């Protein structure tokens, strides 16, 4: 009989499991459990395995489970993925959705940082929200080996439902279109906030994604918004940046991926970033013209916080609103350097006060000192104040306090 093998095992594997299944024609359900926590949790693990095989109508099967501290949602994901290697079934064994994971994110919320988490590594997912990035990215693309992408979908689906990310925006990076369209079935019905579309090179790719999202939302009777963030990662993508940025109303941000971009143009990426100045500027301008957030690439040297801080300040000076990160220790540096500086906040307060005063007097022209202030400047000031309040640099009641 065919044997299905799913999951990870080894001395360095934590919070995961390895499942090996073999169907039989007789003998009932046979479970071999190898776990250091068998004394405490062996009974509940066996009960969960029995529930799953009974749910799929399997009467005769041998199960070998090597457990390294996996949560029930991980065991369930691994077991279901293995079962569907053996039988054809459209049923899904879904554990309950926890209340914090039913929250909806806003179009204009801060996206200073987004922390990448490999979609097939549960140990990295479980406490990621504690570090409080702006968003977490459950990655189904580059961070997952090709032979592991199938099983990663089940794990990401269960993580969206059952891992507490402590209120941060829940994002998933799907695979490159068209392969990524198959990923959508595993994430759209399960309270994902935002989907990243990698290696995007045309508006047509966005249309394909939205068409499939609409079909799934209709099938599952879903009414919550799902935002998109295309990632431009090639010379062609940069050329078509504005076309991509304006491809759909649910696009809230567009990112640039500099590792793939520099490879595409035949150069090496450096800390100074001179080789990417043009592409980053194009993406920022396209985003501003489309009224969406421009998001910069990751900084790959996780040990060099000084270089990261310089890179973030440069990114902010180019007009970006945030960037990716690949290690939790980068989050604080990114947030501190993207947050408004004291002088920015003070200037924004003065502009806003001048606007309020002019409006109260019925004046059509707003001025601050000898300078005239137009609508875009006021809007930027309001945005700076909003961000300062959201990151705790300004009191929500600042107008009355001053």
C-alpha positions in Angstrom: 0.0 0.0 0.0 1.1 3.6 -0.5 2.6 5.3 2.5 2.1 9.1 3.1 4.8 11.0 4.9 4.3 14.6 6.1 6.0 16.9 8.5 9.4 17.5 10.0 11.5 15.4 12.4 15.1 15.6 13.7 17.0 16.8 16.8 16.6 20.5 15.9 12.9 20.3 15.2 10.6 21.9 17.8 6.8 22.4 18.1 6.2 20.2 15.1 5.6 16.6 14.2 6.2 13.9 11.6 3.2 11.8 10.5 3.4 8.5 8.5 0.2 6.9 7.4 -0.6 3.6 5.6 -4.0 2.4 4.6 -5.1 -1.2 5.3 -8.1 -3.4 4.5 -8.4 -4.7 8.1 -6.9 -4.2 11.5 -8.7 -1.0 12.6 -6.8 2.1 13.6 -3.3 1.4 14.9 -1.4 4.3 16.5 2.4 4.4 17.2 3.2 7.5 19.2 6.7 8.7 19.9 6.6 11.8 22.1 8.5 13.2 25.1 5.2 14.5 26.5 3.3 11.2 26.0 2.8 10.9 29.8 0.9 14.2 29.9 -0.6 14.5 26.5 -0.5 11.0 24.9 -4.2 10.3 25.5 -5.4 13.6 24.0 -3.1 13.2 21.0 -4.4 9.7 20.3 -8.0 10.9 20.7 -7.3 13.7 18.2 -5.8 11.3 15.6 -8.9 9.0 16.1 -11.2 12.0 15.5 -9.5 12.9 12.3 -9.4 9.5 10.7 -13.1 8.9 11.7 -14.0 12.4 10.2 -12.6 11.2 6.9 -14.4 7.8 7.2 -11.2 5.7 7.4 -11.6 2.5 9.3 -8.3 0.7 8.8 -5.0 2.6 9.0 -1.7 2.6 10.7 -0.4 5.9 12.1 3.1 6.7 13.2 3.4 10.1 14.9 6.8 11.5 16.0 5.9 14.5 18.2 8.3 17.3 19.2 5.8 19.4 21.2 3.3 20.1 18.4 0.1 21.9 19.2 -3.2 20.2 18.2 -3.6 22.5 15.3 -0.2 21.4 13.9 -0.9 17.7 14.5 -4.3 18.2 12.7 -2.7 20.0 9.8 0.0 17.3 9.3 -2.4 14.4 9.6 -5.0 15.9 7.3 -2.3 16.6 4.7 -1.1 13.0 4.9 -4.6 11.6 4.7 -5.3 13.6 1.5 -2.2 12.1 0.0 -4.0 8.7 0.3 -7.6 9.5 -0.4 -9.6 11.9 -2.5 -11.7 14.1 -0.2 -12.9 17.7 -0.3 -13.7 17.7 3.5 -11.7 19.8 5.8 -11.0 19.0 9.5 -11.1 22.4 11.0 -10.5 23.3 14.6 -12.3 26.4 16.0 -11.2 29.9 15.1 -10.0 31.8 18.1 -11.7 35.2 18.7 -8.6 37.4 18.2 -8.2 36.0 14.7 -11.6 37.2 13.5 -10.5 40.8 13.6 -10.5 42.9 10.4 -7.6 45.2 9.4 -8.0 48.7 8.1 -7.0 49.9 4.6 -4.9 52.8 6.1 -3.4 51.2 9.2 0.3 51.5 9.9 2.5 48.9 8.2 5.9 49.9 9.5 7.1 46.2 9.6 6.0 42.9 8.3 7.7 39.8 9.8 8.3 36.9 7.5 7.5 33.4 8.9 8.2 30.2 6.9 4.9 28.6 6.3 6.1 25.1 7.1 7.8 26.0 10.4 5.3 26.1 13.2 7.9 26.9 15.9 8.5 30.3 14.3 4.8 31.1 14.2 3.7 30.4 17.7 5.1 33.4 19.5 5.7 35.8 16.6 2.9 38.2 17.6 4.5 38.8 21.0 7.2 40.9 19.2 4.5 43.2 17.9 5.4 43.8 14.2 2.8 45.7 12.3 2.0 42.4 10.5 3.1 38.8 10.3 3.6 37.1 6.9 2.9 33.3 6.8 5.0 32.6 3.8 4.1 29.9 1.2 6.6 31.1 -1.4 10.4 31.4 -1.1 10.6 30.4 2.5 9.1 26.9 1.8 11.0 24.2 -0.1 9.2 23.1 -3.3 8.5 19.6 -1.9 7.0 21.1 1.3 4.6 23.6 -0.3 1.6 21.1 -0.3 1.7 20.4 3.4 2.5 24.1 4.3 -0.9 25.1 3.0 -2.6 23.0 5.7 -0.4 24.4 8.4 -0.9 28.1 7.4 -4.6 27.5 7.2 -4.7 26.1 10.8 -2.3 28.9 12.0 -4.7 31.6 10.7 -7.5 30.0 12.7 -5.7 29.0 15.9 -2.4 30.8 16.6 -2.8 34.0 18.6 -0.9 36.7 16.8 -1.9 39.3 19.5 -3.7 41.7 17.2 -1.1 42.2 14.5 -2.3 42.1 10.8 -2.4 38.6 9.5 -0.8 38.3 6.1 0.0 35.4 3.8 2.4 35.5 0.8 1.1 33.1 -1.8 3.2 31.5 -4.5 3.8 33.2 -7.9 0.8 33.3 -10.1 -0.6 31.0 -11.5 0.5 28.5 -8.8 -0.5 30.9 -6.0 -4.2 30.7 -7.1 -4.4 27.2 -5.5 -3.1 28.7 -2.2 -6.2 30.9 -2.0 -8.5 28.1 -1.1 -6.5 27.5 2.1 -6.4 31.1 3.3 -9.4 33.2 2.0 -12.0 31.4 4.1 -9.9 31.5 7.2 -9.7 35.2 8.2 -6.6 36.3 6.4 -6.3 40.1 6.4 -3.9 40.7 3.6 -2.5 38.7 0.7 1.0 39.4 -0.8 1.2 38.7 -4.5 4.9 38.0 -5.3 6.9 38.6 -8.5 4.0 40.7 -9.8 4.5 42.0 -13.3 1.1 43.0 -14.6 -2.4 44.0 -13.6 -3.7 40.8 -15.1 -2.1 38.8 -12.3 -4.0 40.9 -9.7 -7.2 40.4 -11.7 -6.7 36.6 -11.6 -6.2 36.7 -7.8 -9.2 38.9 -7.2 -11.4 36.7 -9.5 -10.5 33.6 -7.4 -11.0 35.5 -4.2 -14.5 36.6 -5.3 -15.4 33.0 -6.2 -14.3 31.7 -2.8 -16.0 34.5 -0.9 -19.3 33.7 -2.7 -18.9 30.0 -2.1 -18.1 30.5 1.6 -20.5 33.5 2.2 -17.6 35.7 3.3 -18.2 39.5 3.6 -15.0 40.7 5.3 -12.4 42.7 3.2 -9.2 41.0 2.0 -6.5 43.4 1.1 -3.7 42.9 -1.5 -0.1 43.9 -1.5 1.7 43.1 -4.8 5.4 42.7 -4.6 7.5 44.1 -7.5 10.6 42.0 -8.0 11.8 42.5 -11.5 12.7 45.1 -14.1 9.4 44.5 -15.9 7.6 44.9 -12.6 9.2 48.2 -11.9 8.3 49.4 -15.4 4.7 48.4 -14.8 4.5 49.7 -11.2 1.7 52.2 -11.7 -0.4 49.7 -13.7 -0.1 47.2 -10.9 -0.7 49.7 -8.1 -4.0 50.8 -9.7 -5.1 47.3 -10.8 -7.8 46.9 -8.0 -9.6 48.8 -5.3 -8.4 46.3 -2.6 -4.7 47.0 -3.1 -3.6 48.9 0.0 0.1 48.8 -0.5 2.8 47.7 -2.9 6.2 46.4 -1.9 9.5 46.0 -3.7 11.7 42.8 -3.4 15.3 43.9 -3.9 17.0 40.5 -3.8 15.2 39.3 -6.9 15.3 42.7 -8.5 19.1 43.1 -8.3 19.5 39.6 -9.7 17.2 40.4 -12.6 19.2 43.6 -13.5 22.5 41.7 -13.1 24.0 43.5 -10.1 24.8 42.8 -6.5 22.8 44.4 -3.6 24.7 46.6 -1.3 24.1 48.2 2.1 24.2 51.7 0.5 21.6 50.8 -2.0 22.7 53.0 -4.9 21.9 50.2 -7.4 18.2 50.1 -6.3 17.6 53.9 -6.0 15.8 54.1 -9.3 13.5 51.1 -8.7 12.6 52.2 -5.2 11.8 55.7 -6.3 9.6 54.4 -9.1 7.7 52.2 -6.7 7.2 55.1 -4.2 6.0 57.4 -6.9 3.6 54.8 -8.3 2.2 54.2 -4.9 1.7 57.9 -4.0 0.0 58.4 -7.4 -2.3 55.5 -6.6 -2.9 56.6 -3.0 -1.5 53.4 -1.5 1.3 52.6 0.9 4.9 52.1 -0.5 6.7 49.3 1.3 10.4 48.7 1.1 12.3 45.4 0.9 13.8 43.4 3.7 17.3 44.1 5.1 19.1 40.7 5.1 21.9 41.3 7.6 20.1 40.4 10.8 23.2 41.1 13.0 24.0 44.6 11.8 21.5 46.9 13.6 23.5 50.1 12.8 23.3 49.4 9.1 19.6 48.5 9.4 18.9 51.8 11.1 20.7 53.7 8.3 18.8 51.7 5.7 15.5 52.5 7.4 16.2 56.2 7.5 17.1 56.1 3.9 14.0 54.2 3.1 11.9 56.8 4.9 13.6 59.6 3.2 12.7 58.1 -0.2 9.1 58.1 0.8 8.5 54.5 2.0 6.0 53.8 4.8 7.5 50.5 6.0 9.6 47.6 5.2 9.9 43.8 5.6 12.0 42.0 8.3 13.2 38.5 8.6 14.1 38.5 12.4 12.2 39.8 15.4 15.2 41.8 16.6 14.8 44.1 13.5 11.3 45.2 14.5 12.2 47.7 17.2 14.9 49.4 14.9 12.4 49.6 12.0 9.6 51.1 14.2 11.9 53.6 15.9 13.2 54.9 12.6 10.0 55.0 10.7 8.0 56.7 13.5 7.8 60.5 13.2 10.6 62.5 14.8 9.8 65.1 17.5 10.2 68.0 15.1 7.9 66.3 12.5 5.2 65.9 15.1 5.6 69.5 16.3 5.4 70.9 12.8 2.3 68.7 12.0 0.6 70.0 15.2 1.2 73.6 14.1 -0.1 73.0 10.6 -3.2 71.2 11.9 -3.9 73.9 14.4 -3.6 76.6 11.7 -6.0 74.6 9.6 -8.6 74.2 12.4 -8.3 77.9 13.2 -8.8 79.0 9.6 -11.7 76.7 9.2 -13.4 78.0 12.3 -13.1 81.6 10.9 -14.5 80.5 7.6 -11.3 81.3 5.8 -10.6 79.6 2.5 -6.8 80.1 2.8 -4.7 78.5 5.5 -1.3 80.0 6.4 1.4 79.3 8.9 3.6 82.3 9.5 4.4 83.6 6.0 3.8 80.3 4.3 0.5 79.2 2.6 -0.7 75.7 3.4 -2.6 73.6 0.8 -4.7 70.5 1.3 -2.0 67.9 0.7 0.2 69.5 3.4 -2.7 69.4 5.8 -3.4 65.8 5.0 0.2 64.8 5.5 0.1 66.6 8.9 -3.0 64.7 9.9 -1.4 61.5 8.9 1.8 62.3 11.0 -0.4 63.0 14.0 -2.4 59.8 13.5 0.8 57.8 13.4 2.3 59.5 16.4 -0.8 58.7 18.4 -0.8 55.1 17.3 2.8 54.5 18.3 2.4 56.3 21.6 4.4 59.4 20.8 1.4 61.7 21.1 -1.6 61.7 23.4 -5.0 61.1 21.7 -6.1 64.2 23.7 -3.1 66.4 22.6 -5.3 69.3 21.5 -6.9 69.8 24.9 -3.7 69.1 26.8 -1.9 71.9 24.9 
